[in-house]
């Protein structure tokens, strides 16, 4: 089904009037030769059996619709996907629910006209296939939306119009996928959650919050973290061939700023009981910002020391199962070599069970008994007791 202007350069307005649509093939909004449309989908339920395509500088307003875009039964082409934009097509998500049963592409075709773009606003997107942003000028303005992606992610965008908003993007692949992120110079996502198995193949993963959930696996290469405000690992996180899966790890940066992990090494202490972690932090923070690192589910009776450039800046020495370490202000001139080291504490027994303490008490009791016997012949009671108390106090001072 093609919904577009009749002649080149003509733009017409289309309303669904909230009626449902079931399209047996591809649903095109707009056509080549600048046949435009401004489409308003209201609260319609729209199902396509051959894909959705916004083209020819058309604007499609999803409003409160439900969009079910299914993969074409005859297979994909560059232009025909379960969901695609080209030739300057743009979409406004509103509060719609969008189900893409297949792949999602912002194609490179016709990018010279205007960027392919989505302003997702408060919509909810579920995509079973991959997401591909195939031109440097294309962008997504995530708004307050929610995305769940079952396949890979590839973006070559460098657009300054990219906006992470306050959205959450969930990578939930049932099999291992590759992720190639953009080089934006800003955070690509607000919250990036990983529920499946993914391997980052590009150089950057940048988000306000990166969270690896229980049971998920995220494999990074060298220098794959860039500009995050919080890193929360509850699953399996690997970087530079080293896996950190033994305990949750949370790194948070104050003030809404971010840091970059550029190195990740580890080594074993105390017969493999614990693994230490090292980073190089290349700070992008302001001087008013600090960093908090929290590690939970630790073994008892270990102390943890946070060092910067070889100098201790904080420690956690209470020996319990969690550690919180803070890096204070004034560290913006990095990169700084950071290290968290673990060491076994010497656990002292409580005083009543200390052998030396018990011996000292016995000596004091025996000495006091001898003093009482030795001073019993002094007839003046006040003088007798004064001597006893004074000698016992002196003996106690020497013993303890």
Secondary structure, DSSP 8 states (H G I E B T S, - for coil): -EE--SSTT-EEEEE-TT--EEESS-EEESBTTTBEEEEE-TT-EEEESS-EEE-TT-EEE-TT-EEEEE--TT---SS-SSEEE-TT-EEE-TT-EEEEES-EEE-STTTTTS--EEE-TT-EEEESS-EEE-STT-EEE-TT-EEEE-S-EEE----TT-B-TT-EEEE--SS-EEEE----SS-SEEEEEE-SEEEE-SS-B-EEEEEE-TT-EEEE-TT-B-SBSEEEESSEEEETTEEE-SS-EEEEEGGG--EEEEEEEEEEETTTTEEEEEEEEEE---TT--EEEEE-S--SSEEEEEEETTEEEEEE-S-SS-EEEEE-S--TT--EEEEEEEEE------GGG-HHHHHHHHHHHHHHHHHHHHTTT---HHHHHHHHHHHHHHHHHHH-
